[in-house]
Amino acid sequence: MLTSVRVPVVSEAEHSAPDDARPTLMCFSHLRWDFVFQRPQQLMSRFADDMTIIYWEEPMETGAGETPKLQVRSAEDFPNIRIVVPHLPEGLDEDQRDMMLKRLLDAYAAGLSRPLVAWYYTPMMLTFSRDLDASVTVFDAMDELSKFKFAPARLLELEQELIDRADLVFTGGSSLFEAKRDRHDSVYLFPSSVDRKHFAKARSALPQPEDQAAIAQPRLGFYGVLDERFDTELLGQVAEMRPDWSFVMVGPVVKISDDDLPKRPNIHYLGSKKYEQLPAYLSGWDVALMPFAMNESTQFISPTKTPEYLAGGKPVVSTPVKDVVRHYGQLQGVGIAATADEFVEQCEHMLRLDADGDWLSEADLLLSASSWATTQARMAALIGALIGERSTSSSPALLVAAE
């Protein structure tokens, strides 16, 4: 694949010729593959069973005057996923960056097998990829990025262009679906799913990670990105109200300062962990937390944590995020709290729940209808149908992964 690319390529992936039997899916993502294993990784790892996946990341800067290049590697444990990272010299203006990225993309894409699916998580990458000769274009709106801190000024303009160009628009939650369903003829709701088998490991007494083992119980935990969506003030208040509880925070700090995080003896920040490690941490918690701030950045979120926590056998306490209340608020094992007092009250209630009580059976019944495998298969069927209509040489069945 890479030997025909006439641009500088630093490759840790095995060089190979295009496999004409496998379609290609090129995923343009603002989230790096190795950052947090979430929706893009869950879906792309499943599409990789039947397609070659090119995961195009945000560019990295090199020294001024250096030659633009692509760094390519295979994703760990997923040989059919190639991570492509452009390296651009520092000091470029926006037009120069787009011009160089377009040259790199055009040269790289020339060696890819067809049909080609262009899949976007960020409209910002449309600036250099709009001329890509894709058979199908997908916009998977997992978040309302315009509401996030430091959102680019052109994001809304480019999002509208992407929606106009897209063949399919997928949304990661009900609130996002309602916001976008009138902007395109083919908008589909694919809410957060769950890998139940993976997180069900937490229902067993797993060996505790070294950095958690000595933390006193009861333990109330959160894993995920600590950013502007996280209610730091609420966490600080609850920790102060219940100094006998231990609060375990697992995940990277992004777009906020470490100084913004509450510092108390019973709050423990353990940093980023791999996806494979999460069940071990979850297994040692008594209650799982979702202390999201109720602000503009959380207006449309549909956290994947809710089903993951429940699949791990842990009751959940969350602030009143709209999609959490709508889809999980009726469950006995999910408490909704808007204030620190309510949060403490709901946590106390969840600590009293029988670990094997009816609440867990109720949660399992709801989760039985949710899986990333099913979600990916439904998406693949929609994409395959379009490719089948547009090319007699491609079969929709190529794109559908087994459940």
C-alpha positions as CSV (number, residue, x, y, z in Angstrom):
1,M,0.0,0.0,0.0
2,L,2.7,2.5,1.0
3,T,5.3,1.7,-1.6
4,S,3.3,3.6,-4.3
5,V,2.9,6.8,-2.2
6,R,5.1,9.5,-3.5
7,V,5.3,11.4,-0.2
8,P,7.8,10.9,2.6
9,V,6.3,8.1,4.8
10,V,7.7,6.9,8.0
11,S,6.0,3.5,8.4
12,E,6.0,1.1,11.3
13,A,3.2,-0.9,9.5
14,E,4.0,-3.7,7.2
15,H,4.1,-2.5,3.6
16,S,1.5,-4.2,1.4
17,A,-0.3,-3.9,-1.9
18,P,-4.0,-2.8,-1.9
19,D,-6.3,-5.7,-1.1
20,D,-9.0,-5.3,-3.7
21,A,-11.3,-7.8,-1.8
22,R,-11.5,-5.4,1.1
23,P,-13.1,-1.9,1.0
24,T,-11.3,0.9,2.7
25,L,-12.7,3.1,5.4
26,M,-10.8,6.4,6.0
27,C,-11.8,7.8,9.4
28,F,-10.9,11.5,10.0
29,S,-10.8,12.0,13.8
30,H,-9.9,14.8,16.2
31,L,-9.4,12.1,18.9
32,R,-6.1,10.2,18.8
33,W,-6.4,6.5,18.6
34,D,-4.4,5.9,21.8
35,F,-6.1,8.6,23.8
36,V,-9.3,7.1,25.3
37,F,-11.0,3.9,23.9
38,Q,-14.4,5.2,23.1
39,R,-16.9,5.4,20.2
40,P,-14.4,5.7,17.3
41,Q,-12.3,2.9,18.6
42,Q,-15.3,0.7,19.4
43,L,-16.7,1.1,15.9
44,M,-13.5,1.1,13.8
45,S,-12.2,-2.0,15.5
46,R,-15.3,-3.8,14.4
47,F,-15.4,-2.4,10.9
48,A,-11.8,-3.7,10.6
49,D,-13.1,-7.3,10.5
50,D,-14.1,-6.7,6.9
51,M,-12.4,-3.4,5.8
52,T,-9.0,-1.8,5.8
53,I,-9.3,1.1,8.3
54,I,-7.2,4.2,7.8
55,Y,-7.4,6.3,11.0
56,W,-6.3,9.8,10.1
57,E,-5.3,11.9,13.1
58,E,-4.6,15.5,13.8
59,P,-1.2,16.7,12.5
60,M,1.8,17.1,14.7
61,E,4.3,19.9,14.2
62,T,8.0,19.4,13.4
63,G,10.8,21.9,13.0
64,A,10.4,24.9,10.7
65,G,11.4,24.1,7.2
66,E,11.2,20.4,7.6
67,T,9.6,18.3,4.9
68,P,5.9,17.3,5.5
69,K,5.5,13.6,6.0
70,L,3.2,10.9,7.1
71,Q,3.9,8.6,10.0
72,V,2.0,5.3,9.7
73,R,1.7,2.5,12.2
74,S,-0.6,-0.5,12.8
75,A,-2.9,-0.1,15.8
76,E,-2.0,-2.4,18.6
77,D,-4.1,-5.6,18.4
78,F,-5.8,-4.5,15.2
79,P,-3.6,-5.2,12.2
80,N,-6.2,-4.0,9.7
81,I,-6.2,-0.5,11.3
82,R,-3.5,1.9,10.2
83,I,-2.9,5.1,12.2
84,V,-1.8,7.9,9.9
85,V,-0.3,11.0,11.6
86,P,0.7,14.0,9.3
87,H,3.8,15.8,10.4
88,L,3.9,19.5,9.3
89,P,6.6,22.1,9.8
90,E,5.7,24.7,12.4
91,G,4.9,28.3,11.5
92,L,2.4,27.5,8.7
93,D,-0.8,29.6,8.3
94,E,-4.1,27.9,7.8
95,D,-4.1,27.9,4.0
96,Q,-0.6,26.4,3.9
97,R,-1.5,23.7,6.4
98,D,-4.5,22.7,4.3
99,M,-2.5,22.7,1.1
100,M,0.1,20.4,2.6
101,L,-2.4,18.1,4.2
102,K,-4.3,17.8,0.9
103,R,-1.1,16.8,-1.0
104,L,-0.3,14.2,1.7
105,L,-3.9,12.9,1.6
106,D,-4.2,12.8,-2.1
107,A,-0.9,10.9,-2.5
108,Y,-1.7,8.4,0.2
109,A,-5.3,7.8,-0.9
110,A,-4.2,7.0,-4.4
111,G,-2.8,3.7,-3.1
112,L,-5.9,2.6,-1.3
113,S,-8.3,-0.1,-2.4
114,R,-11.8,0.9,-3.5
115,P,-14.7,1.3,-2.7
116,L,-13.6,4.0,-0.2
117,V,-15.8,5.2,2.7
118,A,-14.9,8.6,4.1
119,W,-16.0,8.8,7.8
120,Y,-15.8,12.0,9.7
121,Y,-15.8,12.7,13.4
122,T,-14.7,16.4,12.9
123,P,-15.9,18.8,10.2
124,M,-12.5,20.6,10.6
125,M,-10.8,17.9,8.4
126,L,-13.1,18.7,5.5
127,T,-10.8,21.6,4.6
128,F,-8.2,19.4,3.0
129,S,-10.3,16.2,2.2
130,R,-13.4,17.6,0.4
131,D,-12.0,16.4,-3.0
132,L,-11.5,12.8,-1.8
133,D,-13.2,10.4,-4.3
134,A,-15.2,8.5,-1.7
135,S,-18.1,6.2,-2.7
136,V,-19.9,7.0,0.6
137,T,-19.4,9.9,3.1
138,V,-20.5,9.4,6.7
139,F,-20.7,12.1,9.4
140,D,-20.8,10.3,12.8
141,A,-21.7,13.2,15.2
142,M,-20.7,11.8,18.6
143,D,-20.6,15.2,20.3
144,E,-21.7,18.7,19.6
145,L,-18.2,20.0,19.1
146,S,-19.2,23.6,18.7
147,K,-20.2,23.7,22.4
148,F,-16.8,22.5,23.6
149,K,-14.1,24.7,25.0
150,F,-11.7,26.2,22.4
151,A,-14.1,25.2,19.5
152,P,-12.7,26.6,16.2
153,A,-14.5,29.6,14.7
154,R,-15.2,27.9,11.4
155,L,-16.6,24.7,13.0
156,L,-20.3,25.4,12.4
157,E,-19.8,26.5,8.9
158,L,-17.8,23.4,8.0
159,E,-20.3,21.2,9.8
160,Q,-23.0,22.4,7.6
161,E,-20.9,21.8,4.5
162,L,-20.2,18.3,5.8
163,I,-23.9,17.6,6.5
164,D,-24.7,18.8,2.9
165,R,-22.0,16.5,1.4
166,A,-22.7,13.4,3.6
167,D,-24.7,10.4,2.4
168,L,-25.4,9.4,6.0
169,V,-25.4,11.2,9.3
170,F,-25.2,9.2,12.5
171,T,-25.7,10.7,16.0
172,G,-24.3,9.4,19.3
173,G,-27.4,10.3,21.4
174,S,-31.1,11.2,21.3
175,S,-30.4,14.9,22.0
176,L,-28.0,15.2,19.1
177,F,-30.4,13.3,16.9
178,E,-33.2,15.8,17.7
179,A,-30.8,18.7,17.0
180,K,-29.8,17.3,13.5
181,R,-32.6,15.2,12.2
182,D,-34.1,18.1,10.2
183,R,-30.8,19.0,8.6
184,H,-30.4,15.9,6.4
185,D,-32.6,13.3,4.8
186,S,-30.7,10.4,6.2
187,V,-30.0,11.0,9.9
188,Y,-29.9,7.9,12.1
189,L,-29.8,7.6,15.9
190,F,-27.0,5.3,17.1
191,P,-26.7,6.0,20.9
192,S,-23.9,4.9,23.1
193,S,-23.5,1.1,23.2
194,V,-21.5,-1.2,25.4
195,D,-19.2,-4.1,25.3
196,R,-21.0,-6.1,28.0
197,K,-18.5,-9.0,28.0
198,H,-15.6,-6.7,28.7
199,F,-17.1,-4.7,31.5
200,A,-18.9,-7.7,33.1
201,K,-15.4,-8.8,34.3
202,A,-15.8,-6.1,37.0
203,R,-18.6,-8.2,38.6
204,S,-15.9,-10.6,39.8
205,A,-13.4,-9.9,42.5
206,L,-10.5,-9.0,40.3
207,P,-7.0,-8.3,41.7
208,Q,-6.9,-4.7,42.6
209,P,-4.5,-2.4,40.7
210,E,-1.5,-1.3,42.8
211,D,-2.5,2.4,42.9
212,Q,-6.0,1.6,44.0
213,A,-5.5,-1.3,46.4
214,A,-4.6,0.8,49.4
215,I,-7.4,3.3,49.0
216,A,-9.9,3.0,51.8
217,Q,-13.5,1.9,51.1
218,P,-16.2,2.7,50.3
219,R,-14.8,3.8,47.0
220,L,-16.8,6.0,44.6
221,G,-15.2,6.2,41.2
222,F,-15.2,7.9,37.8
223,Y,-13.2,7.1,34.7
224,G,-13.0,9.3,31.7
225,V,-11.7,12.6,30.5
226,L,-11.4,15.3,33.2
227,D,-12.2,18.5,31.2
228,E,-14.7,21.4,31.1
229,R,-17.6,18.9,31.2
230,F,-16.5,17.6,34.6
231,D,-18.1,19.4,37.7
232,T,-15.0,20.0,39.8
233,E,-16.9,22.1,42.3
234,L,-19.4,19.4,42.9
235,L,-16.7,16.8,43.4
236,G,-15.0,19.0,46.0
237,Q,-18.2,19.7,47.8
238,V,-19.3,16.0,48.0
239,A,-15.8,15.0,49.1
240,E,-15.8,17.6,51.9
241,M,-19.3,16.5,53.0
242,R,-18.2,12.8,53.3
243,P,-14.6,12.6,54.3
244,D,-15.1,8.9,55.2
245,W,-15.7,8.1,51.5
246,S,-12.8,7.7,49.0
247,F,-13.2,9.3,45.5
248,V,-11.2,7.6,42.7
249,M,-10.7,9.6,39.5
250,V,-9.3,7.7,36.6
251,G,-8.4,9.5,33.4
252,P,-6.5,12.3,31.7
253,V,-6.8,16.0,32.5
254,V,-7.6,17.9,29.3
255,K,-8.4,21.6,28.5
256,I,-8.4,22.5,32.2
257,S,-5.5,22.9,34.6
258,D,-4.6,20.5,37.4
259,D,-5.0,23.5,39.6
260,D,-8.7,23.5,38.8
261,L,-9.2,20.1,40.3
262,P,-10.2,19.9,44.0
263,K,-7.5,18.7,46.3
264,R,-8.6,16.8,49.3
265,P,-7.2,13.8,51.2
266,N,-10.1,11.6,50.1
267,I,-9.8,12.4,46.4
268,H,-7.4,10.3,44.4
269,Y,-6.3,11.1,40.9
270,L,-4.9,8.0,39.3
271,G,-4.3,9.3,35.7
272,S,-4.9,7.6,32.4
273,K,-5.4,3.9,32.1
274,K,-5.8,1.5,29.2
275,Y,-9.2,0.3,28.2
276,E,-8.2,-3.2,29.2
277,Q,-7.5,-2.0,32.8
278,L,-10.9,-0.3,33.4
279,P,-12.8,-3.4,34.6
280,A,-10.1,-4.0,37.4
281,Y,-10.6,-0.4,38.6
282,L,-14.4,-0.6,38.3
283,S,-14.5,-3.9,40.3
284,G,-13.0,-2.2,43.3
285,W,-15.7,0.6,43.5
286,D,-18.9,0.6,45.4
287,V,-20.6,3.3,43.4
288,A,-19.8,4.7,40.0
289,L,-20.1,8.4,39.5
290,M,-20.9,10.8,36.6
291,P,-20.5,14.3,38.1
292,F,-20.9,16.2,34.8
293,A,-21.3,19.9,34.9
294,M,-24.6,21.1,33.6
295,N,-23.4,23.6,31.1
296,E,-23.3,24.2,27.3
297,S,-20.7,21.5,26.7
298,T,-22.9,18.8,28.2
299,Q,-26.1,19.8,26.6
300,F,-26.0,17.0,24.0
301,I,-23.7,14.4,25.5
302,S,-24.7,10.8,25.8
303,P,-22.0,9.2,28.0
304,T,-20.9,5.7,27.2
305,K,-20.0,5.4,30.9
306,T,-23.6,4.7,32.0
307,P,-24.0,1.3,30.3
308,E,-20.4,0.4,31.0
309,Y,-20.8,1.0,34.7
310,L,-24.0,-0.9,34.8
311,A,-22.5,-3.8,32.8
312,G,-19.8,-3.9,35.5
313,G,-22.4,-4.4,38.1
314,K,-22.1,-1.0,39.8
315,P,-24.9,1.4,40.7
316,V,-24.5,4.9,39.2
317,V,-25.1,8.4,40.5
318,S,-25.2,11.1,37.8
319,T,-26.0,14.8,37.5
320,P,-29.2,15.3,35.3
321,V,-27.6,15.0,31.9
322,K,-30.6,14.9,29.5
323,D,-29.8,11.6,27.7
324,V,-28.9,9.9,31.0
325,V,-32.2,10.9,32.6
326,R,-34.1,9.9,29.5
327,H,-32.7,6.4,29.0
328,Y,-31.5,5.3,32.4
329,G,-33.2,7.6,35.0
330,Q,-36.0,5.1,35.6
331,L,-33.6,2.3,36.7
332,Q,-33.3,1.5,40.4
333,G,-29.5,1.4,40.0
334,V,-29.2,4.9,38.6
335,G,-29.6,8.0,40.8
336,I,-30.0,11.5,39.5
337,A,-28.7,14.4,41.6
338,A,-28.5,18.1,40.8
339,T,-26.9,19.4,44.0
340,A,-24.1,18.3,46.3
341,D,-26.7,17.4,49.0
342,E,-28.7,15.3,46.5
343,F,-25.5,13.7,45.2
344,V,-24.6,12.6,48.7
345,E,-28.1,11.3,49.4
346,Q,-28.2,9.3,46.1
347,C,-24.7,7.9,46.8
348,E,-25.8,6.8,50.3
349,H,-28.8,5.1,48.8
350,M,-26.7,3.3,46.2
351,L,-24.3,2.1,48.9
352,R,-27.2,0.3,50.6
353,L,-28.2,-1.6,47.5
354,D,-27.8,-5.3,47.5
355,A,-25.0,-6.1,45.1
356,D,-27.1,-8.9,43.5
357,G,-30.5,-7.3,43.9
358,D,-33.3,-6.8,41.5
359,W,-31.8,-3.5,40.3
360,L,-29.1,-5.4,38.5
361,S,-31.5,-7.7,36.7
362,E,-33.5,-4.6,35.6
363,A,-30.3,-3.0,34.3
364,D,-29.2,-6.2,32.5
365,L,-32.6,-6.3,30.8
366,L,-32.1,-2.8,29.4
367,L,-28.5,-3.5,28.4
368,S,-29.4,-6.6,26.5
369,A,-30.6,-4.5,23.7
370,S,-27.4,-2.5,23.4
371,S,-24.1,-3.7,22.0
372,W,-21.4,-2.1,19.8
373,A,-21.5,-5.2,17.5
374,T,-25.2,-4.6,16.7
375,T,-24.6,-0.9,16.3
376,Q,-21.7,-1.4,13.9
377,A,-23.6,-4.1,11.9
378,R,-26.6,-1.7,11.4
379,M,-24.3,1.1,10.3
380,A,-22.5,-1.3,7.9
381,A,-25.8,-2.4,6.4
382,L,-26.7,1.2,5.6
383,I,-23.2,1.9,4.0
384,G,-23.3,-1.4,2.1
385,A,-26.6,-0.7,0.6
386,L,-25.4,2.6,-0.8
387,I,-22.2,1.0,-2.2
388,G,-24.3,-1.7,-3.7
389,E,-26.5,0.9,-5.4
390,R,-23.5,2.7,-6.8
391,S,-21.2,-0.1,-7.8
392,T,-22.2,-3.5,-9.2
393,S,-18.8,-4.8,-8.3
394,S,-19.2,-4.3,-4.6
395,S,-21.4,-6.3,-2.3
396,P,-23.1,-4.9,0.8
397,A,-22.3,-8.2,2.5
398,L,-18.6,-7.2,2.5
399,L,-19.3,-4.5,5.1
400,V,-21.4,-6.4,7.6
401,A,-19.5,-7.8,10.5
402,A,-20.8,-10.8,12.3
403,E,-22.6,-10.2,15.6
